[in-house]
Amino acid sequence: MSIAETASPSLAEADRFRATLRNHPAGVVVITASVEGRPVGLTATSFTSVSLAPPLVSFYIAESSTTWPALRRAGEFGVQLLTEEQSDLADRFSRRGEDRFAAPTAWSRGPSQVPLLDGASAHLVCSRFDTRLIGDHWLVVGEVTRTLVLDDPRPPLVYHRGAFGGVSALR
Ligand SMILES: Cc1cc2nc3c(=O)[nH]c(=O)nc-3n(C[C@H](O)[C@H](O)[C@H](O)COP(=O)(O)O)c2cc1C
């Protein structure tokens, strides 16, 4: 059996896996941290709540991420829940070779110097609770130490089938 023949079924499987998951809509967040005074961050849809007592949240980050070597050294991180008006920000924080915190990104330092992005509907400040490698991603679990919520936030930004969108109430 040639290499191509052995490789193609698993490649097709990977494509099918990706194609299937494209149908799962997910809210978009930006994870941020301050590492030796330098802000770092990336766009993620793998964010989820985990536990109420203690209050835990989590996200997964690819082992291959160039942000991970810095982020893994941060004891605290921030989660910005993006609104439907922030797709540009989501794009910027997913592109390599870009100063993600340079203008037009508007941000400030919050509790524990964690960078907070202006305009997010809510920010969670977390201290790292657990980190483990699962497959080719690191699972990062954080304990929420502070929450900051906008009074009247815009609807959330959602990623679905490779595109950004919003949500509308059924009634
Ligand atoms: C909508 C969207 C969701 C993403 N979700 C994740 C995620 O949950 N985990 C992850 O590791 N990368 C995710 N990415 C990719 C990272 O944002 C991107 O690969 C990364 O920022 C590339 O730069 P890096 O080398 O700094 O990680 C997502 C990208 C987009 C556009």
The ligand as a Gaussian input file, in Angstrom:
#p B3LYP/6-31G(d) Opt

LIG

0 1
 C      -13.700000      32.283000      15.173000
 C      -12.380000      31.702000      15.594000
 C      -12.334000      30.840000      16.686000
 C      -11.122000      30.284000      17.110000
 N      -11.098000      29.455000      18.204000
 C       -9.927000      28.946000      18.627000
 C       -9.869000      28.144000      19.800000
 O      -10.876000      27.911000      20.477000
 N       -8.662000      27.642000      20.172000
 C       -7.528000      27.893000      19.443000
 O       -6.454000      27.416000      19.799000
 N       -7.550000      28.671000      18.334000
 C       -8.721000      29.213000      17.932000
 N       -8.763000      30.009000      16.840000
 C       -7.544000      30.280000      16.131000
 C       -6.755000      31.319000      16.819000
 O       -7.425000      32.533000      17.084000
 C       -5.567000      31.558000      15.868000
 O       -5.122000      30.364000      15.361000
 C       -4.478000      31.980000      16.543000
 O       -4.746000      33.223000      17.099000
 C       -3.291000      32.066000      15.576000
 O       -2.410000      32.749000      16.186000
 P       -1.528000      32.174000      17.383000
 O       -0.356000      31.536000      16.773000
 O       -1.259000      33.400000      18.163000
 O       -2.355000      31.205000      18.164000
 C       -9.956000      30.590000      16.409000
 C       -9.996000      31.466000      15.303000
 C      -11.201000      32.012000      14.899000
 C      -11.241000      32.959000      13.728000

